[in-house]
Each structure stands twice: as structure tokens, then as C-alpha cells.
Amino acid sequence: MTSVSRSLDRYDTIGVGYRRNRQPDPRVAARLHAALGDAERIVNVGAGTGSYEPEDRFVVAIDASEVMLGQHRGPLRVRGAAEQLPLPDESFDAAMAIFTVHHWRDPDAGLTELRRVARRQVILTFDHEMEGRFWLSDYVPALLRHEPLRPATLDGVSRSLESARVEVLPVPHDCVDGFMAAYWRRPERYLDPAVRANISGLALLPPADIEPGMTRLAGDLESGAWRERHGHVLELDEYDAGYRIVVAGT
């Protein structure tokens, strides 16, 4: 089996219809584009559908999943794995990797490749411990049991990159990109199987780990128990779910 097929081929299944629920949020996009600085030539590794690629710059998208690349709008699409980028040394101003490092077979190798091909690296990752405080784990405790590879989370990414700085990325209450914590103030959205199907952390769990919690969440929303326990979040405009932008290089 090739490194491509070992890497993101899971998205050949869960990536079907991905763009319906995973539209780029303009506030997230603005933060990521600012982190890219003055980079004109960008490679997007683990590009998926290309949600956060700047449209006014030269971008090459690389992804291991044919299904995801098939939904990508950009003209320059390459199937490949982060651990073995088919690119020359220092061929880009910046490399970006958005919510993807935790799916790589070897995060350390992939991050080394980003440093090899680009002078700047912009990674959107997460603090796993802080993510675990999100109220959804009360209903799906399996989210806490399945810890991702440590090199793929905030500490590991920061250690693997030179002169890295870390920026907090809060989630707006009306976030239009349906990643894991996007619906922190709209709990009813997690009851939709189509929404869960495009959140990898939920979609990759067996039904036995998901369905009882969704039944309980539906009941708590109807009875008001969810509001009693978690209603304080309804007063917030944004929420820190542990998402972090790591910026490194020059």
C-alpha cells in the first residue's frame, strides 16, 4: 500500500458531499490569510476542497483523497501525501495545512516536508486537552478516548517547526464551516447525520459511540436539561474550543 493510500484515503468515504456542510467561514479565512503574510506562491497540503485557499495568489493543492480533490475548485490539484510531497526544495513561499495534520500517517515527517518546500508554514491545529472540555464530549465520551497522535496536536506541531508562534482562533457563534466545534451554540445541528458525516472526529466513530449520545442530546434539548447545564454558552458571541494557528518560518 502506498503512503498516499495509507494517509487520507478515509476521506474517500467521509468526504462525499463534504462541501455541503464545510464552507469556508470568512472570519477564519481572514485570520489564515493574514498568517500567510506576503506569500505569493502557496502549497496547500491536505487541501481537501480548498476552503481557505486565497484566491488572489498562486496555490497548488495536494491531497491524498481523490474524492476531496474532485470537489476542489482550483485548477492546480495534485494527489499526494504530506510525508512525500512531489515538490522541489524551497519551491513555495508558504505551506498551509488546515485541520489535517492529525490525519497524517507520520506528522513529524509531513511537517518536515512543509519546512523543506516552503519558507513559511501555517498550520491550523488544536489543543487536544482544551478541545476535550467542549460540552459535546459529555454526550460522546469516545471523543476523549481516541487521542490523536501527539505530534499532530498543538505541542507536537509547535515543537516540529522553527520559531513557531501560536495564535488563538475562537469560533464565532454563527460559524459557517461545520468543523467539530462549529455548532457550540447550535446544539441541535449535531443531531443531523449529514452534519456529523462531514466531521471526521464523529464520522470515524462506530455508531455505538454516537447514537446513544445523540438520543440523549435530543432528549435534553427537548426537556431543557441541555440549557440548564450548558446554557451559559448562549450568552457568548465566540468560543475558544482549543483551535490554534501555528505560524513558523519567515
C-alpha positions as CSV (number, residue, x, y, z in Angstrom):
1,M,0.0,0.0,0.0
2,T,1.4,3.4,-0.9
3,S,1.8,6.3,1.6
4,V,-0.9,8.1,-0.3
5,S,-3.5,5.4,0.3
6,R,-2.4,5.0,3.9
7,S,-2.8,8.7,4.6
8,L,-6.1,10.4,3.8
9,D,-8.0,7.7,2.0
10,R,-10.6,7.7,4.8
11,Y,-11.9,10.9,3.1
12,D,-12.8,8.9,0.1
13,T,-15.7,7.8,2.3
14,I,-16.5,10.6,4.7
15,G,-15.6,13.3,2.2
16,V,-18.6,12.6,0.0
17,G,-20.8,15.7,-0.1
18,Y,-18.2,17.5,2.1
19,R,-18.8,20.9,0.6
20,R,-22.4,21.0,1.6
21,N,-21.5,21.4,5.3
22,R,-17.9,22.6,5.1
23,Q,-18.0,26.1,3.6
24,P,-15.2,28.5,4.5
25,D,-16.0,31.0,7.2
26,P,-14.8,34.4,6.2
27,R,-13.6,35.3,9.7
28,V,-11.4,32.2,9.8
29,A,-10.2,32.8,6.3
30,A,-9.1,36.4,7.2
31,R,-7.0,35.1,10.1
32,L,-5.4,32.4,8.0
33,H,-4.7,34.7,5.1
34,A,-3.1,37.2,7.5
35,A,-0.9,34.4,8.8
36,L,0.3,33.7,5.3
37,G,1.8,37.2,5.2
38,D,3.2,38.3,1.8
39,A,3.5,34.8,0.4
40,E,2.6,34.7,-3.3
41,R,3.3,31.0,-4.0
42,I,1.5,28.7,-1.7
43,V,1.1,25.0,-1.4
44,N,-2.0,23.7,0.5
45,V,-1.2,20.3,1.9
46,G,-4.2,18.1,2.9
47,A,-6.1,20.7,0.9
48,G,-9.5,18.9,0.9
49,T,-11.9,21.1,-1.1
50,G,-9.6,24.1,-0.8
51,S,-11.8,26.1,1.6
52,Y,-9.3,28.5,2.9
53,E,-7.0,29.0,-0.1
54,P,-6.6,32.7,-1.0
55,E,-8.0,33.4,-4.4
56,D,-5.6,36.2,-5.3
57,R,-2.4,34.1,-5.1
58,F,-0.8,31.2,-6.8
59,V,-1.9,28.0,-5.0
60,V,-1.1,24.3,-5.6
61,A,-3.4,21.9,-3.7
62,I,-2.2,18.5,-2.6
63,D,-4.4,15.8,-1.1
64,A,-4.4,12.1,-0.7
65,S,-8.1,11.7,-1.4
66,E,-9.4,11.6,-5.0
67,V,-12.9,12.3,-3.6
68,M,-11.7,15.5,-1.9
69,L,-9.7,16.7,-4.9
70,G,-12.7,16.1,-7.1
71,Q,-14.6,18.7,-5.1
72,H,-11.8,21.2,-5.2
73,R,-12.4,24.3,-7.4
74,G,-8.8,25.2,-8.1
75,P,-7.0,24.3,-11.3
76,L,-3.7,23.1,-9.8
77,R,-4.5,19.8,-7.9
78,V,-2.1,17.0,-7.2
79,R,-2.8,13.7,-5.5
80,G,-0.1,13.1,-2.9
81,A,0.8,12.5,0.7
82,A,2.2,15.1,3.1
83,E,5.0,12.8,4.1
84,Q,6.4,12.7,0.5
85,L,5.5,15.9,-1.3
86,P,6.2,15.8,-5.0
87,L,7.8,19.2,-4.9
88,P,11.4,20.7,-5.2
89,D,13.1,22.2,-2.2
90,E,12.1,25.8,-1.3
91,S,9.7,26.0,-4.2
92,F,7.0,27.9,-2.3
93,D,6.8,31.0,-0.2
94,A,4.3,29.3,2.3
95,A,2.8,25.9,3.0
96,M,-0.6,25.8,4.7
97,A,-2.2,22.8,6.4
98,I,-5.7,23.2,7.7
99,F,-7.2,20.7,10.1
100,T,-5.3,17.9,8.5
101,V,-2.1,17.1,10.4
102,H,-4.0,14.7,12.8
103,H,-4.9,12.6,9.8
104,W,-1.3,12.2,8.5
105,R,0.4,8.8,8.9
106,D,3.6,10.4,10.1
107,P,3.0,14.0,11.3
108,D,6.7,14.7,12.0
109,A,7.6,13.6,8.5
110,G,4.9,15.7,7.0
111,L,5.9,18.8,8.9
112,T,9.5,18.3,7.9
113,E,8.3,18.2,4.3
114,L,6.4,21.5,4.8
115,R,9.7,23.1,6.0
116,R,11.6,21.6,3.1
117,V,9.3,23.1,0.3
118,A,8.4,26.5,1.9
119,R,10.0,29.2,3.9
120,R,6.8,29.8,6.0
121,Q,4.4,27.3,7.4
122,V,0.8,28.0,8.6
123,I,-0.9,25.1,10.4
124,L,-4.4,25.1,11.8
125,T,-4.4,22.5,14.6
126,F,-5.9,22.1,18.1
127,D,-5.1,21.8,21.8
128,H,-6.5,18.3,22.5
129,E,-6.8,18.8,26.2
130,M,-8.8,22.0,25.7
131,E,-10.9,20.5,22.9
132,G,-11.9,17.8,25.4
133,R,-13.7,20.4,27.6
134,F,-16.2,21.1,24.9
135,W,-19.7,20.1,26.0
136,L,-20.2,17.7,23.1
137,S,-17.8,15.2,24.9
138,D,-20.4,14.9,27.6
139,Y,-22.6,13.2,25.0
140,V,-19.9,11.5,23.0
141,P,-17.2,10.4,25.6
142,A,-15.4,8.4,22.9
143,L,-14.0,11.7,21.7
144,L,-11.9,11.7,24.8
145,R,-10.8,8.1,24.5
146,H,-9.4,8.4,21.0
147,E,-6.5,10.7,21.5
148,P,-4.8,11.7,18.2
149,L,-1.1,11.3,17.6
150,R,0.7,13.7,19.9
151,P,2.9,15.1,17.1
152,A,-0.3,16.2,15.3
153,T,-1.7,18.4,18.1
154,L,-0.6,21.8,19.2
155,D,2.5,20.8,21.3
156,G,3.8,18.5,18.7
157,V,3.3,20.8,15.8
158,S,5.0,23.7,17.6
159,R,8.0,21.6,18.5
160,S,8.5,20.4,15.0
161,L,8.6,23.9,13.5
162,E,11.2,26.6,13.9
163,S,10.4,29.9,15.6
164,A,6.8,29.0,15.9
165,R,4.2,31.4,17.3
166,V,0.7,30.3,18.3
167,E,-2.5,32.3,17.8
168,V,-5.9,31.5,19.4
169,L,-8.7,31.0,16.8
170,P,-12.0,31.4,18.5
171,V,-15.1,30.0,16.8
172,P,-17.9,32.5,16.0
173,H,-21.4,31.6,17.2
174,D,-22.6,31.5,13.6
175,C,-19.6,29.8,12.0
176,V,-20.5,28.5,8.5
177,D,-17.7,25.9,8.4
178,G,-19.1,22.8,10.0
179,F,-16.0,21.5,11.8
180,M,-16.2,19.8,15.2
181,A,-17.0,22.8,17.4
182,A,-18.7,25.0,14.8
183,Y,-22.1,24.4,16.4
184,W,-21.2,25.0,20.0
185,R,-24.2,27.4,20.3
186,R,-26.5,25.4,17.9
187,P,-26.5,22.0,19.6
188,E,-29.5,20.7,17.5
189,R,-27.2,20.7,14.5
190,Y,-25.3,17.7,15.8
191,L,-28.5,15.6,15.6
192,D,-28.3,15.8,11.8
193,P,-26.4,12.7,10.4
194,A,-25.4,14.7,7.3
195,V,-23.6,17.3,9.5
196,R,-21.9,14.6,11.6
197,A,-20.8,12.8,8.4
198,N,-18.5,15.7,7.5
199,I,-16.9,16.0,10.9
200,S,-14.1,13.4,10.9
201,G,-13.9,13.1,14.7
202,L,-17.6,12.0,14.7
203,A,-17.8,10.3,11.3
204,L,-15.0,7.9,12.1
205,L,-16.5,6.6,15.4
206,P,-18.7,3.5,15.3
207,P,-22.5,4.1,15.7
208,A,-22.4,2.6,19.2
209,D,-20.3,5.5,20.3
210,I,-22.5,8.1,18.6
211,E,-26.2,7.1,18.6
212,P,-26.8,6.8,22.4
213,G,-25.3,10.3,22.9
214,M,-27.4,11.8,20.1
215,T,-30.5,10.3,21.6
216,R,-29.7,11.8,25.0
217,L,-28.9,15.1,23.4
218,A,-32.2,15.2,21.7
219,G,-34.0,14.4,24.9
220,D,-32.0,17.1,26.8
221,L,-32.8,19.7,24.2
222,E,-36.5,18.9,24.4
223,S,-36.6,18.8,28.2
224,G,-34.4,21.8,28.7
225,A,-31.7,19.9,30.5
226,W,-29.0,20.9,28.0
227,R,-29.8,24.6,28.6
228,E,-29.6,24.1,32.4
229,R,-26.1,22.6,32.1
230,H,-24.7,24.4,29.2
231,G,-26.9,27.4,28.6
232,H,-24.2,29.9,29.6
233,V,-22.6,29.5,26.2
234,L,-25.7,31.1,24.6
235,E,-24.6,34.4,26.0
236,L,-21.3,34.2,24.1
237,D,-20.5,35.5,20.7
238,E,-17.4,33.4,20.2
239,Y,-16.0,30.3,21.9
240,D,-12.4,29.1,22.4
241,A,-12.6,25.4,21.5
242,G,-8.8,25.0,21.5
243,Y,-8.2,25.7,17.8
244,R,-4.8,27.2,17.2
245,I,-3.0,28.7,14.3
246,V,0.7,27.9,14.3
247,V,2.9,30.2,12.2
248,A,6.6,29.4,11.6
249,G,9.4,30.3,9.3
250,T,9.9,33.6,7.6
